[in-house]
């Protein structure tokens, strides 16, 4: 691959003519970077003035932004390393977590940096605001070359974003191209992220890595970087989806990483004797492993969900725990959401949600009748999401009283199937084969129920979005869906959604029919659940507190 000029606009010097400006730190090569100053203990935050007393209102109160709490726990510095982050680049739930969790931690007395690749596809409006922080050259694996590493910085809402700049690796239009291109790219990124922390002399207490793209960071840290300043940091590795692991043949991974031979054994990177698994290596070397729900943390230790790593995860289960993902209330709030036809909150949802339903029906060309039961499905159109079950039950679901709205892209077979249903059931079925964030918000606000019948679901955000918008979830009891949706009990009125357990089309149809029965025959009870769901706290504050406790457990000084 030819070396290109830096994305920062600076021309990268010819390797043969110019000496590198600075050398990256590894344990084997150059002297370590200037020693980091010891992390200073932050002064405790000043005590907040007590909020003025408000008389209670006799009805349910709207959700308001609480006064900023004062946290008396010690301050910790955390570096997030991951391959995507909203709003710069996002392909799934990882981008949401990398955006929302650092901001929530910053509000809980953490000093946070997020380290990302500087992809060419990042919108220009963000590129223009990046500030050049420096550059150096770094050896990589057994390539015999030094690679340019530029650091561009963007500060927003209490969080520092540092972008690793290298045109040779990050000029593709999408963050993920294919394993042949992605393996070298993320070997480079994981090492460059650690070298950049040394270069900036910002040594975090904890390095929090996400998915296989950053999974080599704990391995590098305990080998090539162990004697450098950043080597004293503790590591956390979060699994967002175990299906993707970064597996390639051992000679290729050895060539691009330059890691010592001892990491290529069955207890770390080696898998199936001929392959190396980047995620597996990260799990072995990380100090703690988290995943995005407690149920999923248990499921991935079984053959059904373990993706051939169940034995490895059971071996490391003493450091594994699940923490449910939260919801960003600034981005997802029906009282202020600019995408909605009518704003509402818990006090007036019963009056204004039907207006959003009519607006959605008009937008999508459906029969405008607020008496129809509207089911939304917002998803990647893949087998993981249970769409084979949906396809099996749709003929029984389309009964004249039910409308279905699908939003998403994915496998062609499902895209074509949903287009066929739209043509067959004009005015009752809408297939939006696209990714449209604003339309997703309007479906959450206008639908009565949201379908999430996943084969497996590490956490799932769609059911949290739905509940916060007063739309009842119909889900399969797996992963984060089981942790966040309690089945409705027709006798006690308890619960906040409709669920089914085994992966079976008949059970999905039964759950849909139970929801429809409640909607059409017991609207009072349905409305009670709507308000209960909107009152439920699914914000990031609680999840962030659990992560902060985990960091403190790792760093008891």
N, C-alpha and C positions, 0 to 999 in steps of 0.2 A: 504493500500500500504506500502510495506516495505521500510524503509529508506536505501539508498545505499550510498556508499562513493562518495565524491565530484568528479565531472568530472575533476576538476583541478589537480587530482592526489593525493590530500590530503585525508586521511581517515576522514570521519565525526565522531566526538566523539559520544560515546554512550550518549543518552539524559539523562539516569538515573544517569550516573557516573560523567560526566563532566559538569561543568558550561559553558554556552555559552560564547564565546569570547566577543561579544558585543551584545546588544539588539537592535532590530529594533525600529525605532521611530513610535509610534502611539499616538494618542491624549490621549488614556485612560491608557496606561501602563507606560513604563519606562520614566525616565526624558528625555527631548529632547537631541539630539546630540549636541556637542559643537556648539555654535552659529556661523553661517556663517559670515565671514567678509563681510562688505558691498561691493557690487559689485563696482569695481573701474571703473571709466570712462576711456575708452581707449583714448590715445592720437590720434588725427586725423592722418590718414595715410599720409605719406609724398607725396608731389605733384610729379606726374610723369613728367619726361622730355617730352617735346613735341616730337611726332614721326616725323622723317624726312619726308619732303614733297616728295610725289611720283607723277610723271607726269601721268595724266590719260591715259589709254589705249583706243584706239578707239572702242574696242569690249568689251563684258561683261567680267567683271573681275572674276577670281576664288574666291571662298570664302576662306579668309585667317583668321587666328586667330587674332582678334583685340588686340591692346595693352591693358594691364590690366588697367581698369578704376580706378579712385580714387573716393571713396564714402565719401561724407561729412556728411552723416546721422549718428546719434549716434550709438554706438556699442550696440548690444543686445546679451544676452546669451540665447540659445535655446536648450532644450533637446527634441529629437525625441524619441518617444516610439512606437514601432511597432513590428509585429511578423515576418517580413522577410525583407531582404535587400540583393541585389546583391553586391558582388559575393558570399556571405556566404551562403545564402539560398534564393531561389526565386521560386515562383509558378505562379506569374502573374505580373500585372502592379504595384502593391504595392511595390514589390521588387525593381523595377526600380526607383520609386519616392523616396523611402527611401535611395537609393544610390545617385541619381543625385541632389535632392533638397538640402540636407545638404552641398554638395560640392559647389553648386552655391551660397548658403548663406554665406559660409565661404569666398568666393571671394568677397562678398558684406559687409564685415566688421561685420560678426556675429561670435560669439564663439559658436561652435556647438558640441554637443555630441549626439550619437545615442545609444539607449539602446535596446538590443535584447536578446532573450533567447539563451543560449548556447546549441543548439541542437546537438545531437550526429552526425547528418548527415552533419554538416559543414565540408568541406574538411579538411583533416589533415594538409595541407600546411598552412592553416590559423590558425588552432588550435596550431600548433607549434610556431607561432609567438606571441601568446597571452601572456601577462604579468600579473602575479597575483597581484591584487590590494588590496585584503583583503577579510574578511569573517565575517559574523555575523549570529545570529539566529533571526528568526522572528515568532511571533505568527500568526496564520492564522485562521480567522473565529471562528467557535465554535468547532474546532477539538480537542482543549485541548492540542495541541502539538506545539513545536517550530520547525521551518523548517530551514535547512541550506540555506544560501544565499552566494554564492561566487561571486566575481567580477573579471573578466578577461578582460584585456584591449588590444586594438589593435589600433594603430594610423596610419592613412593613408591619405595623400593628404589634410592635414589641418583639418581633422575630427577625433574626438576621438570616438571609438566604445567600449562600455562597454557591456560585455556579462554577463547576470545573469545565474549563474551556480547552477544547482540542478539536480542530476541524477534521482531523484524520478519522476520529471515531464518531463524532456527533453531528455530521452533516446530513444524515439520512432524514427523509421527510417524517418518519415515524420513530418513536423511541424503540420499538421492537420490530426487527426486520426478519430475522431467522437465526437459528443457533450458530451458523457459520460466522455470521457477522456479530452476533450479540455476545458470544463467549469472550472474544478478545476485548470487546468494548467494555464489558463489566468487570473483567479482570483488571483492566486499566483503571476504571472508575473507582473500584474499591480501594486499590492501592493509592491512587492519587488523592482520594478524600483524606486518608490518614496522613499522607505527606503534606497536604495543604494545612492540616491542623498544626503540624510541627512548624511549617513555614510561617504561619500567622502567629505562632506562639500562643495559641488559644487551646489549652489542654483541658478537655472536659472531664467531669467526674464519671460520666456514663456516655457510651456511644451506643445509640439505639438504631439498629439496622433492620431493614424491611425486605423480606422475600429474597429469592435466590440472587437477584441482581446485586445485592449488597452483602450477601452471605459470606463472601471471602474476607470481609473486613475483620471479623474475630480471628480468623486463621492467620492473616497477615500480622495482626496485632500481637499474637502470642509467639510468632516466629521472627519474621524479618524486622518487626518494629519493637520487639520486647525491650531493647536497651535504649530506645529513643524516648523523648519526653512523653509522647502520647501513649507509650506502652503501659503507663500506670492506670489508664482508664479501665473501668469495668464495661462489659458488653451485654446488651440485650438484643435478641433476634426475634422478630415477630413474623409468624407465618400468617399470611393473609389468604393464601390458597395453596394447599400442599401439592396440587396437581402439577404445578410448574416448579422445576427443581434445578435446571441448569446442568443437564447431564451431557457429557461428551467424552471421547476417548482419553485415556490417561496421558498419552504422549502430547496431545494438544494442550490440555490443561497445564501439564508440567512445563511446556514450552512458554506459554503466555504468563504463567504466574512466577516461575522460578522458585516455587516453594520447596523446602527440603523434603527428602525422600520419606521421612517418618510420617508425614501427613497423608501419604498415599497408601494407607492401610485400611482394612475393613472397618476399623473403629472410627475412621474419619472420612476422607474423601472417596475412598475406593468403593465401587459398587459393581457387582457381577463380574469381578476379576478383570474386566477389560475397560470399564468406564470409571470416570471420576464424576462425583455428584457434588456440585458447589454448595447446594443447600445442606446436604448431609454433613459436609465438613463444617459449615457454620454452626449447625446444631451441636456438634461435638465440642467445639471450642468456645461457644458463647457461655457466659456466666449464668444467664437466665434465658429461657425460651417462653414466649407468650404467643397465644393465638387469640382470635377475635371473639371467642365466646367460650364459656365453660364446657358446654356440651360438646363442641367441636374438639376441645382439648382432649376429651375422653374418646371421642369417635376416631381420631387419627391414630390411636394406639391399637386399633382393630384392623384385621385384614380388609374389611369392606371399605374403609375410608383411608387407610394408611398409605396408599400409593407406594407400596413396597418398602416403606420406612417405618412400619409399625413396630418392628423389633427394636430398631434404633431409638425410636421415641420412647418405648417402654423402658429401655435402658437408662434414658436421660429424664425420666418422668419426675424425678425429684426436683428438677429445676424448671418444670413445665407448668404453666397455669393459663387460664383463660380469663380475659377481661373484655366485656362486651363493648363494642364500638358505640360511640355516642352520636348525637345529631347536633349540627351547628345551627343554633336558633337564629342567628343573624341571616343565614342563607335560607333557612326553612322556617318561615313564620307566616301563617295565613293572615295575620293582622296587618302585615306590612308588605307582603310579597307583591312586587310590581307586575308579575305575570298574570295575576288573577283579575277576573272581571269585577268581583266584589270582595272586599276584605271582610274578615270575620274573626271572632275569637270564641272562647268557650261560652260567653254570655249570649251570643246571638247566632251561633252556628246553625241552630235549627231553622232560623229565618233566612240566613244568607247562603247556606250550602245549596239549597235548591236553585238559587239564582245562578250559581256557578255551574250547576248541572245543565241548566238550559243554555247557558253560554257555550259550554263544551259541546252539547248536542248540535247547536247552530254551527259552530266552527268546523265540526267534522261531518256535517251533512246527515246527522241522525235525526230520526223523528223527534220533534221537540215535545216531550211529555215528561214532566217531573215525576209522574207516577211509575215510570219504567225503572226497573232495577238495573243499574249500570255497574258492570264489572270492569275494572281496569287491569291491564297486564303490562308492566313496564320492565323490560328485561333484555339481556342479550339473548338472541334467539338460538340457543344451543340446547343439546340434550341434558346438560347439567341442570337446567332450569325447569325440568319436568314437562317440557312442551309435548312430548309424546303422549303423556296423560291428558293434557289439554285437548290435543287433537282428537283423542279417543272419545271425549265426553261432549265436545261442542255440539254435535247434532241434538243431544238431549237438552243442552243448556239453552239453545235458541228456540224458546217456546212462545215467542210473541210478546212476552212481558219483560224480557231480558235483553239488554244491549251490552255488547262487548267492545272494548276499545283496547287495541294492542299498539304498543310503541316500542320499537327497537329494531336492530339489524342483527344479522348473523348467518346461520346456515341457510342456503338457498331453498332447501326443501320446506323449511318453516316459513320463510318469507313468501314463497309461492302458495303454500297452503292457506295462510291468512289472507292473502290477496283474493284467493278463490272464495273464501267465506264472505269477504266483503262484497264481492260481486253477486254471490248467491243470496245474501241477506241484506239487500240495499236498505239503508235507513236504520238498520239494527246492528250492523257490525262495521267497525272502522279499523282498517289496517294501516297504521302509520309506520311504514318501513323506513325509518330514519332515526337519527339521534338528535333530539330537540329538547334541550333542557327546559326552556320556558313552557313548552307543551306538556312536559312531564309534570311540572308544577300544577298546570291547569287540570290534568287528569286526576292528580291527588285530590284537588279541591272539588272536582265535579263528579267523581265516581262515588258510588255507595260502598263498594267493596273492592279490595285489591287482591289479586290472585298471585300466590308465591308457592307453587307446588314442587319445589326443588328436589332433585335427587339427593344433593348435599348442598349445604349452604354454611360456609364458615361463620358468617355473622348475618349479613344481609342488612341493607339500609332501607330498602323499599318499604318493608313493613313498619319501620320506625317513622319514615316520612308519612306513610298513610295514616297511622294512628294520630300523629301530631296534627294532621289536616282533617281529622274526624271521619276517616274512611276505614272501615273495619277490615282487617286482614283475614284472608282464608289461606292457611299455610300448612305445609307438611311439618311434622314434629321432628326436625333435624337441626343440628348446629345451633346457630344463633336464633333461628326461628322458634325453636323450642324454648330457648331462654327468655325470649321477649314477648311471646304470645301465649297467654293462658286461655285454655279452651272455655268457651261460653257454656255456662251451666243453666239449662232451661229451668231447673227447679229452684235454684238459689238466686239466679240472676247475676252470679259472679262471672269473672273472666273478661277478656277484652278482644276476642276474635274467635274464629272457627278453625279447627285443626283436624288433621287425620294423621295416622301414624305410619302404616306400611305404605310402600311405594306401589300404589294400586289405583287404577283408573276408577273403579267402582267406589272406593273410599273417597277419592277426590269429588266425584259427583255427589256423594252423600253429604259432604261438607258444604258444597255449594247449595244444595237443596235445603239444608238446615238453615243456612244464612237467609235464603230467599223466604222460607217459611216465617222466620222471625221478622223479617222486614215487612212482609205483607199482612201478617196476622197479629203481630205484637209490636206495633211501631213504638209504643211507649217504652218498652224494654230495649228496643233497638236504639232509640234516642238516648237512653241512659248510658248505654255502652259507648256511644259516640262521645258523650261528654266526659266519661271516665277515661277514654283513650286520650282525649285532648289534655286532660289534667295530669296525665302520667308524665313524670320527669324522665325524659330520654335524652337529656342534654349531655354534653361532653364533661361537665363539671365533675360528676361522680366517677366517670371512667378515668379522667385525668388524675383524680385524687388517688385512685388505685395504682396508677403508674408511678406517681410521685412516691407512694409508700414503698413500691418495689425498688425504686432508685435508692431510697434511704436505707432499705434493708441491705442493698449491695454495698453501700458506702457509709458504714456506721461511725465514721470519724466526726 
